[in-house]
Amino acid sequence: MSTLNEKLDEYDLSQITKLSNDSHRMHTLRLQDEAWIDFVEQGSPSPHIRDKIFSSWTYSRELGIDPYHGHQKIVDQLTLHKVLQEHQELISIADHIMMGLLAYNHKGHINLTTADGITLHSCGLDITPIGSILTEEVQGTNCTGRCIIEKKIVYVLSTENYSQSLRKRNMDCAATPIFDANHQIIGILTLTMGENEFFHYHTLGTVQAAADAISRQMQLQRALETEKMFIESFDEGVIVIDNFANIHVMNNYARKLFFLDISLDPIKYHLSQIAHFTDEQIMALIDGNKHQDQEITIRLNNNQLLQCIVSVIPIRFSHFVLSIHEKKRIHKMAQKMMGSHARYHFDSIVGQSKLLLEAISIGKLSSQTDSTVLILGDSGTGKEMFAQAIHNASARCDEPFIAVNCGALPRELVQSELFGYVEGAFTGAKRGGAPGKFELANGGTLFLDEIGDMPIEAQINLLRVIQENEIIRVGGNQSQKIDVRIIAATNKDLYKLVENNAFRQDLYYRLNVIAIHIPSLKQRIDDLPLLMHHFQKKICLALNKPIVEFSPEVTALFYHYDWPGNVRELENLIERCIHFSQNAKISLLDIPNGTLNMFKQPSFHDGITHESNRLQHTEKTHIVACLQATHGNLRKSALQLGVSRGTLYNKLIKYQIDPNRYRR
């Protein structure tokens, strides 16, 4: 079966991350609407449309599909009857899983189609008629059609559909294939979100999990019916019980979960004998209902707690299939989907200054322990890079790295984000509750950035977690043991915050076990050439441009600047310069006017001001010389200067140069 992290490429994942911001989302949808109108009317391409969507629009147009008056096509009754008979088992198994998925999207709907796009089953609002054909050849660009072509999980925004009838519903879709045991596609599952709702990583993961569950249950049912116990191949615990909770089948994975001897014959045991299942838990498992992804905690016979996700599927002859996942494995799958990992190592940190090397040395030493680390430094100095490097050099490097910006979280959501919440904890709480960042980081590292902005009430609970190594979800009363290494960071003076009663003193001392001070760029200005070389190489590679150099005038200007935004400001400035540059060497002409003015603020001392004035004079003289040589021809002058005509126009205005004076 396919794994979650194979489903989406990095571009699609980054787009979904941006779309979680409401303002960015509305802006994107508006631009895509305009792009669609331009395409339908003129066939114009647009940078606001994904390449694969634009290719699909083009294909739809070539097929002659009317974008304004698209129509549904339904197979004839004889064909539909045959298709439904052939897929009866798939429909039966998928039905309850689809209903469980719909519980999280009350205003949306879910379609199940064949591998070639014929609708087999639908549930929810605004359902698709059974027998409808949802291929691109019939409906133009749509989510199910894209999934059939790409053969992996896909998403299509409402504004990316080709047909106006699909676009005007203002609904986003996610679709994923359903595979059989031979990894052949046997169906497509498509979730259409309700109006004014939109999906993110967790929604995509939920759709994928539903498709995987359908695949697993089909394999389980066939294995049991044919008495061939293929369940050993599943990467999960599988137990088959009857309506008295007597065990009939148990795979080796389940034996390991419950710390049972592999040679144990499970048929001789009752469910309560392999672990301390409560009466309520057992009754819930054999109540005859289908249960999907129920979160329960089981006390094992060795007194350890097994926190797991259990699904129950009733099968014929009053038997039930229990599918058991360790909760920490589910979290790891979500982490892979979200890209929750550390990318940077100590080798990624550029510089040779004494202060930086001292910070790196302390960081490497701290990576060999599990002690709490407090990283101190101004904004833009690379605090998270240090945190990731410490994680990757530690014994936890294969475990999750979860970063949380404490300053970006709304005050009322801080605790639920960090510690999770149970179902019904507050209005709007998700069914089944949700894990917090501590649970997601279990076994790995939790990076608490901007810790100085954490509300006092959350500081109290954080202190308890550090002391007890356990959490309690918001609205819950059951504690969970966790194993998390904490790295905190701030650009504030925490001790002053303690004196002003804005930060708890006991928490300060708990966090300040190993302190690492990251020097500002001004404090390690000798690293400027190394950083400039590193960024220009990295940025040129990313932009697919030849490697550039910086003129001595620009380098001198950089040396005399205070860099209040530190390394981040330097990287952003170099990227802007490379964008503006039309030549192999970046000169003062390539620096945008607004940025160049930034270097001329009164904060510069007299010597620096003099240097800046000298550089301006040199730039103006250079422009005049080119105008004289070209007799005022702006196109030729821009080519000689290696800048765009727009940049040259701006410089002429800035220095009040009239090109007509040099024309003949």
GUDREN-615310 format. One record per residue (C-alpha): x, y, z; residue in three letters. Coordinates in steps of 0.02 Angstrom, whole numbers, padded with zeros to 5 digits, always signed. Layout:
% residues N
XYZALA...
END
This chain:
% residues 664
+00000+00000+00000MET+00058+00177-00033SER+00133+00281+00107THR+00076+00456+00148LEU+00241+00543+00112ASN+00238+00483-00069GLU+00077+00571-00108LYS+00116+00754-00137LEU+00266+00844-00207ASP+00351+00986-00110GLU+00269+01121-00219TYR+00093+01059-00183ASP+00131+01044+00003LEU+00201+01221+00012SER+00047+01287-00080GLN-00071+01205+00046ILE+00031+01281+00189THR+00005+01455+00115LYS-00180+01423+00083LEU-00208+01396+00270SER-00193+01585+00284ASN-00365+01660+00248ASP-00302+01820+00167SER-00178+01728+00057HIS-00313+01604+00011ARG-00438+01737-00044MET-00302+01824-00144HIS-00254+01660-00229THR-00433+01616-00274LEU-00463+01789-00347ARG-00307+01776-00455LEU-00356+01602-00513GLN-00530+01663-00560ASP-00453+01800-00666GLU-00332+01675-00743ALA-00477+01559-00790TRP-00570+01700-00878ILE-00413+01748-00974ASP-00385+01566-01022PHE-00564+01532-01077VAL-00572+01693-01178GLU-00394+01700-01248GLN-00303+01540-01199GLY-00180+01642-01096SER-00063+01555-00972PRO-00044+01622-00795SER+00090+01607-00658PRO-00052+01590-00532HIS-00106+01419-00601ILE-00011+01260-00564ARG+00071+01185-00719ASP-00026+01023-00706LYS-00191+01118-00693ILE-00148+01229-00842PHE-00105+01073-00944SER-00272+00998-00895SER-00366+01158-00946TRP-00277+01152-01113THR-00325+00969-01136TYR-00506+01008-01090SER-00508+01150-01217ARG-00435+01037-01352GLU-00573+00909-01318LEU-00702+01043-01354GLY-00779+01041-01180ILE-00890+01192-01152ASP-00826+01278-00993PRO-00989+01374-00969TYR-01117+01238-01007HIS-01033+01075-00956GLY-01148+00925-00943HIS-01154+00765-00843GLN-01138+00599-00930LYS-01212+00441-00852ILE-01181+00264-00913VAL-01329+00162-00976ASP-01427+00054-00854GLN-01358-00112-00918LEU-01178-00055-00899THR-01214+00023-00728LEU-01293-00139-00664HIS-01140-00238-00719LYS-01017-00113-00642VAL-01110-00110-00475LEU-01110-00301-00469GLN-00924-00308-00503GLU-00886-00182-00365HIS-01013-00240-00235GLN-00880-00288-00107GLU-00788-00122-00128LEU-00951-00023-00105ILE-01000-00122+00049SER-00833-00098+00137ILE-00813+00084+00084ALA-00987+00136+00141ASP-00956+00147+00330HIS-00781+00219+00306ILE-00852+00355+00194MET-00985+00395+00324MET-00850+00406+00457GLY-00751+00525+00348LEU-00906+00629+00315LEU-00929+00655+00503ALA-00784+00778+00494TYR-00855+00870+00343ASN-01041+00892+00377HIS-01070+01012+00232LYS-00971+00916+00102GLY-00991+00753+00009HIS-00889+00600-00038ILE-00886+00501-00200ASN-00825+00325-00234LEU-00789+00288-00417THR-00714+00148-00516THR-00533+00162-00572ALA-00596+00237-00735ASP-00713+00365-00654GLY-00889+00289-00648ILE-00976+00341-00487THR-01018+00190-00377LEU-01074+00270-00215HIS-01098+00444-00140SER-01144+00515+00029CYS-01166+00688+00102GLY-01242+00847+00030LEU-01254+00885-00156ASP-01211+00705-00199ILE-01159+00648-00372THR-01284+00533-00461PRO-01233+00350-00467ILE-01165+00306-00639GLY-01096+00481-00674SER-00932+00483-00768ILE-00805+00599-00686LEU-00660+00587-00806THR-00574+00740-00881GLU-00631+00685-01054GLU-00811+00709-00997VAL-00808+00848-00866GLN-00644+00935-00901GLY-00525+00974-00758THR-00593+00902-00595ASN-00519+00817-00443CYS-00572+00637-00480THR-00512+00655-00660GLY-00342+00722-00601ARG-00325+00575-00481CYS-00360+00450-00621ILE-00222+00529-00725ILE-00092+00558-00588GLU-00128+00396-00494LYS-00091+00475-00325LYS-00172+00590-00199ILE-00217+00758-00277VAL-00311+00915-00230TYR-00407+01037-00339VAL-00467+01206-00278LEU-00638+01267-00330SER-00557+01395-00446THR-00450+01262-00530GLU-00599+01166-00603ASN-00629+01192-00789TYR-00818+01186-00789SER-00913+01336-00725GLN-01041+01221-00642SER-00903+01149-00531LEU-00818+01316-00500ARG-00973+01409-00439LYS-01000+01284-00297ARG-00849+01360-00209ASN-00791+01190-00144MET-00615+01117-00137ASP-00583+00932-00169CYS-00456+00799-00124ALA-00450+00629-00209ALA-00342+00475-00186THR-00333+00303-00268PRO-00385+00143-00179ILE-00263+00001-00211PHE-00284-00187-00200ASP-00154-00310-00133ALA-00063-00306-00301ASN-00053-00116-00297HIS-00179-00102-00437GLN-00303+00042-00427ILE-00479-00024-00395ILE-00566+00141-00358GLY-00552+00327-00323ILE-00609+00410-00162LEU-00649+00597-00179THR-00690+00713-00035LEU-00775+00879-00079THR-00765+01004+00063MET-00918+01102+00115GLY-00942+01282+00062GLU-00828+01403+00158ASN-00724+01256+00220GLU-00552+01213+00153PHE-00430+01073+00180PHE-00251+01065+00244HIS-00123+00931+00284TYR-00234+00842+00409HIS-00378+00831+00284THR-00266+00757+00152LEU-00200+00633+00279GLY-00379+00588+00329THR-00431+00554+00149VAL-00275+00448+00122GLN-00306+00353+00285ALA-00485+00317+00231ALA-00426+00246+00063ALA-00295+00141+00152ASP-00427+00078+00274ALA-00537+00022+00130ILE-00390-00069+00052SER-00346-00154+00216ARG-00523-00207+00255GLN-00546-00282+00083MET-00388-00382+00104GLN-00438-00435+00280LEU-00610-00491+00228GLN-00546-00591+00080ARG-00411-00670+00187ALA-00536-00727+00317LEU-00662-00789+00189GLU-00531-00894+00099THR-00449-00950+00263GLU-00282-00882+00205LYS-00211-00778+00344MET-00121-00643+00249PHE-00142-00527+00397ILE+00040-00554+00445GLU+00087-00438+00303SER-00004-00290+00382PHE+00099-00161+00472ASP-00029-00152+00613GLU-00105-00262+00747GLY-00251-00369+00688VAL-00365-00469+00803ILE-00524-00560+00754VAL-00648-00591+00896ILE-00824-00658+00909ASP-00972-00575+00994ASN-00914-00647+01162PHE-00741-00566+01142ALA-00657-00735+01117ASN-00502-00720+01007ILE-00503-00818+00842HIS-00357-00739+00748VAL-00210-00631+00801MET-00061-00581+00696ASN+00118-00568+00759ASN+00113-00378+00757TYR-00030-00382+00883ALA+00067-00507+00990ARG+00212-00384+00996LYS+00097-00239+01042LEU+00031-00338+01190PHE+00201-00413+01237PHE+00139-00590+01206LEU+00244-00741+01159ASP+00248-00764+00970ILE+00210-00949+00995SER+00052-00909+01093LEU-00105-00992+01023ASP-00230-00847+01032PRO-00384-00954+01001ILE-00378-01015+01182LYS-00391-00840+01255TYR-00523-00709+01293HIS-00485-00527+01250LEU-00477-00482+01435SER-00337-00609+01462GLN-00209-00528+01347ILE-00228-00356+01428ALA-00333-00264+01558HIS-00474-00213+01441PHE-00613-00132+01541THR-00791-00197+01527ASP-00841-00036+01441GLU-00703-00055+01311GLN-00750-00235+01273ILE-00936-00193+01257MET-00893-00052+01137ALA-00792-00173+01029LEU-00931-00302+01013ILE-01084-00191+01007ASP-01113-00234+00824GLY-01071-00061+00760ASN-00930-00006+00648LYS-00802+00104+00734HIS-00669+00203+00644GLN-00509+00266+00725ASP-00563+00264+00907GLN-00428+00324+01025GLU-00413+00213+01180ILE-00284+00176+01316THR-00261-00006+01369ILE-00166-00062+01524ARG-00058-00211+01477LEU-00023-00360+01588ASN+00150-00289+01626ASN+00064-00129+01689ASN+00124-00024+01542GLN-00003+00084+01450LEU-00037+00056+01265LEU-00106+00213+01185GLN-00181+00161+01020CYS-00304+00194+00880ILE-00430+00053+00855VAL-00551+00022+00712SER-00685-00112+00722VAL-00763-00195+00568ILE-00906-00319+00594PRO-00894-00467+00474ILE-01011-00612+00441ARG-01050-00746+00572PHE-01047-00617+00714SER-00860-00587+00709HIS-00765-00424+00724PHE-00598-00372+00652VAL-00498-00258+00766LEU-00367-00151+00678SER-00245-00079+00805ILE-00114+00057+00776HIS+00003+00129+00905GLU-00042+00312+00923LYS+00141+00365+00909LYS+00151+00282+00737ARG-00002+00378+00678ILE+00080+00538+00738HIS+00239+00494+00642LYS+00137+00473+00483MET+00060+00645+00509ALA+00233+00717+00541GLN+00298+00648+00377LYS+00148+00723+00288MET+00181+00893+00368MET+00368+00886+00338GLY+00404+00892+00526SER+00589+00861+00517HIS+00751+00956+00542ALA+00846+01003+00383ARG+00997+01093+00453TYR+01158+01023+00527HIS+01305+01111+00608PHE+01392+01105+00438ASP+01249+01213+00372SER+01301+01358+00485ILE+01415+01476+00386VAL+01550+01576+00475GLY+01719+01569+00560GLN+01709+01711+00686SER+01760+01674+00866LYS+01588+01710+00940LEU+01500+01599+00813LEU+01622+01455+00837LEU+01596+01467+01025GLU+01407+01452+01001ALA+01430+01303+00884ILE+01545+01219+01010SER+01415+01236+01149ILE+01280+01176+01029GLY+01377+01018+00986LYS+01406+00981+01170LEU+01221+01006+01209SER+01172+00884+01071SER+01252+00743+01171GLN+01129+00767+01315THR+00941+00783+01338ASP+00956+00941+01442SER+00845+01089+01402THR+00930+01220+01291VAL+00893+01407+01287LEU+00951+01493+01127ILE+00970+01682+01141LEU+00993+01800+00996GLY+00917+01941+00895ASP+00789+01907+00759SER+00867+01840+00600GLY+01025+01768+00680THR+00976+01587+00645GLY+00908+01522+00810LYS+00800+01387+00730GLU+00947+01332+00622MET+01046+01302+00782PHE+00898+01207+00859ALA+00885+01094+00706GLN+01073+01064+00705ALA+01069+01013+00889ILE+00925+00893+00853HIS+01012+00816+00702ASN+01173+00789+00800ALA+01080+00706+00944SER+01021+00528+00973ALA+00845+00591+00930ARG+00892+00633+00750CYS+00776+00500+00677ASP+00629+00562+00781GLU+00517+00713+00746PRO+00572+00894+00760PHE+00420+01004+00794ILE+00437+01193+00792ALA+00310+01309+00876VAL+00313+01499+00868ASN+00240+01545+01037CYS+00221+01726+00983GLY+00114+01680+00832ALA-00015+01576+00927LEU-00176+01662+00983PRO-00176+01673+01173ARG-00335+01568+01188GLU-00263+01427+01081LEU-00088+01411+01154VAL-00129+01272+01276GLN-00234+01168+01155SER-00096+01185+01023GLU+00039+01129+01144LEU-00053+00999+01247PHE-00196+00945+01132GLY-00379+00931+01181TYR-00513+00800+01206VAL-00679+00792+01115GLU-00800+00923+01181GLY-00663+01021+01270ALA-00729+01184+01195PHE-00846+01246+01060THR-00781+01192+00892GLY-00670+01054+00961ALA-00642+00919+00830LYS-00731+00754+00852ARG-00614+00633+00940GLY-00503+00775+01001GLY-00331+00814+00933ALA-00152+00788+00988PRO-00045+00937+01036GLY+00132+00977+00983LYS+00204+00884+01133PHE+00120+00723+01078GLU+00175+00748+00898LEU+00354+00777+00957ALA+00356+00624+01071ASN+00526+00541+01061GLY+00601+00691+00974GLY+00627+00877+00999THR+00504+01020+01027LEU+00572+01191+00977PHE+00481+01332+01068LEU+00526+01491+00974ASP+00486+01663+01046GLU+00463+01582+01217ILE+00462+01756+01295GLY+00291+01787+01217ASP+00208+01636+01298MET+00059+01683+01409PRO+00084+01660+01597ILE-00056+01531+01611GLU+00027+01421+01479ALA+00196+01442+01566GLN+00124+01356+01721ILE+00074+01202+01621ASN+00239+01202+01526LEU+00334+01200+01690LEU+00233+01050+01748ARG+00269+00957+01586VAL+00456+00987+01604ILE+00452+00929+01785GLN+00339+00777+01767GLU+00369+00723+01586ASN+00182+00703+01561GLU+00040+00802+01486ILE-00148+00815+01509ILE-00252+00868+01359ARG-00362+01021+01378VAL-00530+00962+01445GLY-00461+00792+01494GLY-00411+00712+01658ASN-00296+00571+01601GLN-00109+00605+01599SER+00006+00538+01464GLN+00191+00506+01484LYS+00298+00590+01352ILE+00481+00592+01306ASP+00520+00761+01229VAL+00681+00862+01225ARG+00643+01049+01237ILE+00743+01184+01149ILE+00678+01361+01179ALA+00731+01523+01095ALA+00698+01708+01117THR+00761+01878+01063ASN+00705+01954+01227LYS+00793+01975+01395ASP+00701+01842+01495LEU+00779+01897+01658TYR+00705+02071+01637LYS+00537+01990+01598LEU+00555+01893+01761VAL+00590+02055+01856GLU+00434+02132+01776ASN+00327+01979+01822ASN+00299+01941+01637ALA+00391+01775+01644PHE+00394+01644+01781ARG+00558+01636+01873GLN+00548+01448+01904ASP+00516+01416+01719LEU+00663+01529+01674TYR+00781+01425+01778TYR+00709+01264+01707ARG+00740+01324+01529LEU+00908+01406+01560ASN+01005+01244+01586VAL+01117+01263+01433ILE+01119+01439+01362ALA+01183+01475+01187ILE+01209+01655+01132HIS+01199+01678+00943ILE+01300+01832+00891PRO+01221+01964+00781SER+01291+01993+00607LEU+01365+02157+00667LYS+01460+02062+00803GLN+01532+01942+00674ARG+01551+02059+00526ILE+01711+01967+00475ASP+01597+01825+00417ASP+01517+01941+00287LEU+01619+01879+00136PRO+01582+01696+00179LEU+01397+01731+00200LEU+01387+01834+00039MET+01472+01695-00059HIS+01359+01563+00019HIS+01197+01657-00016PHE+01240+01713-00192GLN+01283+01533-00239LYS+01126+01463-00156LYS+01009+01595-00230ILE+01081+01590-00406CYS+01060+01401-00405LEU+00879+01417-00347ALA+00842+01550-00480LEU+00937+01455-00614ASN+01050+01605-00645LYS+01239+01609-00671PRO+01344+01644-00516ILE+01365+01832-00489VAL+01496+01937-00401GLU+01483+02095-00297PHE+01576+02253-00344SER+01698+02327-00216PRO+01579+02475-00192GLU+01435+02361-00143VAL+01545+02257-00027THR+01609+02415+00057ALA+01430+02474+00081LEU+01383+02308+00160PHE+01530+02317+00280TYR+01474+02488+00342HIS+01294+02438+00375TYR+01230+02388+00549ASP+01117+02245+00486TRP+00974+02260+00613PRO+00890+02111+00527GLY+01050+02009+00539ASN+01086+01860+00425VAL+00905+01849+00368ARG+00911+02030+00308GLU+01075+01997+00216LEU+01003+01845+00127GLU+00845+01938+00076ASN+00946+02087+00012LEU+01061+01976-00091ILE+00910+01890-00167GLU+00834+02059-00215ARG+01000+02114-00293CYS+01013+01955-00395ILE+00835+01979-00457HIS+00875+02157-00512PHE+01044+02114-00587SER+01063+02097-00774GLN+01250+02073-00767ASN+01380+01955-00693ALA+01435+02086-00568LYS+01315+02171-00448ILE+01346+02357-00436SER+01260+02499-00346LEU+01143+02513-00495LEU+01071+02342-00453ASP+01020+02391-00277ILE+00838+02450-00272PRO+00817+02634-00228ASN+00721+02597-00068GLY+00857+02480-00009THR+00997+02600-00056LEU+00912+02738+00043ASN+00910+02621+00192MET+01099+02627+00193PHE+01096+02817+00205LYS+01001+02837+00369GLN+01064+02964+00497PRO+01117+02818+00608SER+01275+02806+00502PHE+01418+02907+00573HIS+01496+03048+00472ASP+01627+02939+00390GLY+01497+02818+00327ILE+01389+02959+00262THR+01538+03025+00167HIS+01568+02852+00094GLU+01386+02838+00041SER+01391+03010-00044ASN+01550+02960-00135ARG+01467+02801-00199LEU+01316+02899-00260GLN+01430+03019-00352HIS+01521+02872-00434THR+01356+02796-00490GLU+01292+02960-00563LYS+01457+02989-00656THR+01449+02813-00728HIS+01272+02842-00795ILE+01317+03009-00874VAL+01469+02931-00959ALA+01360+02796-01038CYS+01233+02925-01098LEU+01372+03026-01179GLN+01444+02872-01264ALA+01274+02819-01333THR+01216+02997-01374HIS+01071+02981-01253GLY+01007+02813-01318ASN+00923+02737-01164LEU+00914+02560-01233ARG+01100+02554-01272LYS+01143+02640-01108SER+01044+02511-01009ALA+01135+02371-01101LEU+01305+02447-01062GLN+01259+02472-00880LEU+01191+02295-00869GLY+01022+02350-00798VAL+00844+02352-00859SER+00773+02508-00941ARG+00653+02524-00794GLY+00800+02530-00672THR+00888+02659-00781LEU+00731+02769-00785TYR+00724+02764-00595ASN+00907+02814-00581LYS+00882+02959-00704LEU+00741+03024-00597ILE+00840+02999-00436LYS+00993+03096-00497TYR+00890+03221-00601GLN+00981+03177-00762ILE+00901+03235-00926ASP+00950+03113-01066PRO+00898+03241-01199ASN+01055+03342-01159ARG+01161+03203-01234TYR+01060+03167-01391ARG+01111+03227-01564ARG
END
